[in-house]
Amino acid sequence: MLEFRLMILGTARLGRALSKPILLVTGVLLFAGCQRESTIVQLHDIVSTDTTAARSQEFNPRLMRRFASIHRVIEWQDLKRIKLGRILYFEPLLSVNGRLSCNSCHPLDRYGTTAQRFDRGVDGQRVRRNTPSVYNVAGQFRQFWDGAARTLDEQALQHLINPAILGTTSERLEQALRAVPGYRAAFRDAFPAQAEPVTVANVAAALSVFERGLITPSRWDRYLDGDPAALTDSEQAGARLFANIGCLECHTGAFVGGAMFAKVGRVTPWPNQTDHGRYEITRDLADDMMFKVPSLRNVARTGPYFHDGSAASLQAAVRAMAVHQLGMYPSDAQVQSIVEWLSSMTGDLPEDYIEPPTLPPATRPPQEQRP
């Protein structure tokens, strides 16, 4: 198997922190958030976003340690499986009508999303939940909004045989690929120890190996690695505000999320009560309205937001989280400060890695074009 390493590095130099009076107040707010109090808090006189006044302050080291940087480091021992996975990612023969590929709903040149509230499956019907990005999924603790898949292999397999997405079956998919000489050769090269390598399990394995390379380091990582100039003063102020009002209780770690489940609407009920998240898998009332906390990497490029796609803009998403998760009403300036920092997590796309490949010769209908 491909050995893929996410290098989670500690910070060599820390950013800037809040003054003691502010830390005292925000510490109370963090405690209140943990206790899930319903009190609505006005932030206007609690946390300053004045970057001029904050320039002499340092980031609280205790909070800074909750983050970590990522680096895209791949050891290329499994180049043949990566190559096969890349081809399969763009292959419309994986769908029942031969017109829809993984890249149709997760376009790699657009940060892995189509900017639609709900994408359409192979039958043209809208899927139930907003489509998350495939970038930076390798380091997350579960896959899908409800955590139905534990691994990338499971995630790929469930997508492949989901009738609402690609509409195919294991048997039909295997038959379609075995009919293509180029695929028979590619699977033999990638899985040489197997007598019949063209299987749906190996399709999922190749796709997951390829997806492990979809990592996008950003200016935020350079800042965490010790370059204070990687972020503007305004972006650093947004990071401090994000940390000190309690957002990092859930959005933490190297992926600023993707490490836990959380109840959506824990202070103020979520408006959309038609999707109950993980409860629909476990039937445990403790999981009602629990969803995987999404990674905030590339968040400025992957709207609309939330499992129900209910926030069209990043500003609306920040405000909704403040109200429903923390019971707070931030000012426009505070929202914009956080949004500016979130934009610093827009990473560089691995252009060579995601270059569309030449597909093996086969009879294919015109591929469906997505917005």
Order of alpha helices (4+ residues) and beta strands (2+ residues): beta-alpha-beta-alpha-alpha-beta-alpha-alpha-alpha-alpha-alpha-alpha-alpha-alpha-beta-alpha-beta-alpha-beta-alpha
